[in-house]
Amino acid sequence: MATIIWLILVYALLVTIGGIIGYVKAKSNQSLISGLGSGAALAIAWYVSIQNPMLGLALAALIALALLVVFALRFRSTSKFMPAGLLALLSLAATVLFAIGWSMFQQA
């Protein structure tokens, strides 16, 4: 169960690195700000989940869901798998995983 909590931090790092790569490759300030902001929010969710797993996982699932919507809409408008499609799939997996983790803690 603790593995799911650590996956929040892994996802935060991936989102942050993605924002930095977007800035370096495309000089996109929007990618940098979004990546750093989302990564920081996920890092906060990770920290909260150490104290209160249900709250932290719920917060992480909501952030991942928001990122899923953003990246799915971006993929729909550009039809480019990289990076929007890949990040949409990653966000979908994270949303499902964090929601399952939240549900498991709720039942315990």
ChimeraX attribute file (.defattr): number of C-alpha atoms within 10 A of each C-alpha:
attribute: neighborCount
match mode: 1-to-1
recipient: residues
	/A:1	9
	/A:2	10
	/A:3	8
	/A:4	19
	/A:5	22
	/A:6	15
	/A:7	15
	/A:8	27
	/A:9	20
	/A:10	16
	/A:11	21
	/A:12	26
	/A:13	19
	/A:14	16
	/A:15	27
	/A:16	23
	/A:17	16
	/A:18	20
	/A:19	23
	/A:20	21
	/A:21	16
	/A:22	18
	/A:23	17
	/A:24	13
	/A:25	8
	/A:26	10
	/A:27	12
	/A:28	15
	/A:29	14
	/A:30	12
	/A:31	20
	/A:32	21
	/A:33	15
	/A:34	18
	/A:35	24
	/A:36	20
	/A:37	16
	/A:38	22
	/A:39	25
	/A:40	17
	/A:41	16
	/A:42	28
	/A:43	20
	/A:44	17
	/A:45	26
	/A:46	27
	/A:47	17
	/A:48	18
	/A:49	23
	/A:50	15
	/A:51	10
	/A:52	13
	/A:53	22
	/A:54	20
	/A:55	17
	/A:56	24
	/A:57	29
	/A:58	20
	/A:59	22
	/A:60	31
	/A:61	26
	/A:62	17
	/A:63	20
	/A:64	29
	/A:65	21
	/A:66	16
	/A:67	22
	/A:68	23
	/A:69	15
	/A:70	16
	/A:71	22
	/A:72	21
	/A:73	15
	/A:74	17
	/A:75	19
	/A:76	13
	/A:77	10
	/A:78	12
	/A:79	12
	/A:80	12
	/A:81	14
	/A:82	11
	/A:83	13
	/A:84	21
	/A:85	20
	/A:86	15
	/A:87	21
	/A:88	24
	/A:89	15
	/A:90	18
	/A:91	25
	/A:92	20
	/A:93	15
	/A:94	23
	/A:95	23
	/A:96	14
	/A:97	19
	/A:98	25
	/A:99	21
	/A:100	16
	/A:101	21
	/A:102	23
	/A:103	14
	/A:104	12
	/A:105	15
	/A:106	10
	/A:107	6
	/A:108	5
